[in-house]
């Protein structure tokens, strides 16, 4: 896991969201950025170093790759396609780089 936590998707506030758990129900909570749950039906969760990469449909650009940094709760879109949603799949971290199809 990342930061000795388990990361998975689940329902929070009625939306498929990114969830983090330290191992019990008291510390199993939605991951947030800017005080907002990270929703958008996250998929293909992949740890890379100290970051969590995943795909999500969070805005008008469609399903894209996002990176979440738990240490400061930052969330950034790291892949963009000017012609519409790229719909990346099968994220894999290897040799210090993120690969996807």
N, C-alpha and C positions, 0 to 999 in steps of 0.2 A: 504494500500500500504506500501511499504518499503521506508523509508525516505520521506514520504509524496509525493511519486511519483507513477505513474502507470507503470507497467511493462507488456510487451506483445511481441509477435513475429510479425515481419513484414519484408519487403524486404529492404535491405540496400546494396548498391554496387552489386546488382544482386543476392544476396543470402539471404535465410531465416535467420534472425538475431534476437538477443535480443534487444528490443527497450525500452528506458526509457522516461517518459514524466512527466513534472511538471505541465501540464495542458493546455499548448497552443503550437502552432506550432513552436514557436521560441525555446522552450526548449524540443522538442521531438526529440531525437537523438539516434543513435545506441549506446548501451553500448559497451565500449571498455576495453581491457586489454592489456597492453603493446603497446598501440596505434593502435591495430587491432580490427576491429569489431568482436563481439562474434557471429559467425555464426554456421552452423551445424544443422540447422532446430531445434532450441530449442523447447521443449515441456514440459508439466506438470510443469509449473512454480509454485513454492511453497515457501512461505516465512517462514523462521525459525529463529526467533530472529532478528538479524541484517544482515542476509544473505539470498540470493536467491538461491534456489536449482532448478535444471532443468535437463532434459535429453537432450543430443545433440550427434550428430555423427561428432565429431571434428577431429578425427585422425584415425589411422589404427586399433584401438581397437573396432571400431563400436560404437553403441549408448550406452552411459554410463551416470552416474550421475555426474553432475558438480556443484560446489558451487561458487557463485560470491559474493564478499564482496564490496559493493559500496563505502564504506569509503576510501578504498585504491585501488580500481579497480583490486583486485586480483582475479584470476580464477584458480581453482584447480579441477582436477578430483578426486572424492571422492569414487568412486566405480570402481572396476576393476575385470575382469574375465580372468584368464590365458588361458582359453580354447576358447576364442572368445568373441564376443559381448554378454553382459548379457541382453540387451534390457529391462531395467527396465521400469515399467509403474506405474501409479496411485500413485505418490508421495504424501505423507501426513505428515505434521508436527504435532506431538501430544506429550504432556508431555516432551518436550525438546529433542525429538528424531525424526529422519526421518524414515518413514516406506514406503515401496514400495513393489510392486509385480513383 
